[in-house]
C-alpha cells in the first residue's frame, strides 16, 4: 500500500472513532468528519487538541464527587444553613417563578438567598471603581477568580492592589485560567513573593504553548471576587484595558456585572472554594471566617448563584435560560457577544415569539471572533421569520451576557448563549427575582437599542453571496466552536 492509501485507511479509522465518541452529538460528529476528510493530517491534529478530552469524563466525575462532599461538610457544619432550604417567592409576589427556583436548587444546589443588596454595573469605569474600593476595604481575605487578567495598565494596577493588601496582612488568593490568562513569569513570581497565593486552573502542558493544552475546551470562564465573605462581584468583566474602553479597536466596552452584599455572597464564596480546591494542593477547609454567620440584613433581593460546567450532568445554566424563556408572558430580552444556540434553545425562542412574546436578541456589530460572528448572524436570520427581533450593537463592543424576562427576573454572569458556555466551559451566573433589578436591566437594554441597527428578514435575504457563503460554512462547524 502507498502512503496515500495508509492515510485513507487511518482517516477511516479515526472517522469511526469520532462517530463513536460523539454518538450523542451527531451534529458535532458530522462537523469533525468534514474536517478530518477535508484535512486528513491536520484534521486529526485538530481533533486531538480541540475535539476530545479523553480524561474529561473521569476528571469531571471526580470533581463533581469532591464538590458534593465539600457541600455536605459545609451543610453539616451549619456554616450555610440559610442556603439549604427550598424557598418560595410568594412574599415577593413572584410565586409564578417558584418552579424555576426548584429547578436550580435540584439541578445545581443553587439555593435561593434573600436579604441581598445588589448594585448593577454596565460601565467599566464604575465597575472597577467599585471593585477596587471593595478590595481596598478588605479586612480578612480576598478571593479572586478570573478567566483573563491582561498584562497591561489595568491588569498591573489590579495585581499591585492584591500585593498591597497581602502586605497588609490580608489573605489573598488568585485563581486564573490556564489558557485565558498568560501573565509573564515575573508577574506570577512577584505575586507569590508578595504573599499572594496563586493557582492556575487546568494549566497548559507547556507554558509557552498554551494551545497544546489538551483540555483547551474545558476552560474556567468564571469571573468572581469575594471580599471577607460579605461582598461578592460577578459578571462579564475580565481585567484588562479593553474593559475600560481604552483599546481603540473596540471603543466603548458595554458589559454587565453585579456587586452583591448579603447571603448570596456565600454562594460565590462556595463556588470559589470549590474551584480553588480543584486547582490547588492547598485545600481550603470549611471555616466560619469564609462563611460568616453575622451577615447584616442589607437588602431584599432574592438571588440564586447558578454554576455549570463539564462536571454538571444537566447543564444548569442552559436549563435556566430555557426555563426563563418558557416562563415569559410578555418579553424576553437577550444580550450575548456569542449567539450559537442549539436546537432546543432555538425552538424555545421560536415558540415564544410565535406565542406573541416580544423576543429581542442583541449581539455586537464588531466581531472579536469573525467565525463566531458569522454563525451568530446565521442563527439570528433563521429566527427572524417567527417574530424574533435581532439587533447589532454599534457603539463599541457589547460583551454583556444577560437575559431579562417580563421585567421580573434576570440573569447576569459569565455564560454566553452558545454551545461552549452550555457544555464545555465552567460558568457562573446570578439569577435575580426582583422587579427593581430586572427593571434596571430592561431599561439598560432599551437604552442600548438606541445604539443598534436591526437585522431584518429582507436584509438577511439581500446579503451578498460571499457573506451568505461565510455564514453557511461557519454554520456547518458551529457544533464544535
NORJOUR-V862226 format. One line per field, one symbol per residue. ss: DSSP state (h for helix, s for strand, l for the rest). psi: psi as a letter, one per 40 degrees, with the letter a starting at -180 (. if undefined). A space follows every 50 residues. Layout:
ss=???
psi=???
This chain:
ss=llhhhhhhhhhhhhhhhhhhhllllhhhhhhhhhhhhhlhhhhhhhhhhh hllllhhhhhhhhhhhhhhhhhhhhhllllhhhllllllhhhllhhhhhh hhhhhhhhllllslllssssssshhhhhhhhhhhhhllllssssssllsl llhhhhhhhhhhhhhhhlllssssssslllllllhhhhhhhhhlllssss sllllllllhhhlllllllslllsssslllssssslllslhhhhllllll llsssssssssllhhhhhhhhhhhhhhhhlllllllllllllllllllll lssssssslllllllhhhhhhhhhhhhlllssssslllssllhhhhhhhh hhhhlllssssssslllllhhhhhhhhhhhhhhhllllssssslllssll lsssslllssssslllsshhhhhhlsssssssslhhhhhhhhhhhhhhhl lsssslhhhhhlllhhhhhhhhhhhhlhhhl
psi=iidddddddddddddddddddfdegdddddddddddddgddddddddddd dhhdedddddddddddddddddddddefdfdeeeihiiedeeffeeeddd dddddddefgihiafihhhhhehdddddddddddddehddihhhhidhhi gadddddddddddddddeehhhhhhiieddhgiidddddddddeehhhih hgiidhdegdeehefdegigeihhhhhfedhihiaehahiddeefehddd ahhhahiihhhadddddddddddddddddiegihihidddgidfhiheaf hhihhhiiaeehdegdddddddddddehddihhhhhdhggiadddddddd ddddeehghhhhiidhhdgddddddddddddddddeeihiihhegahhei gihhhefdhihhaehigiddddddihihihhhghddddddddddddddde eihihidddddeiiddddddddddddedee.
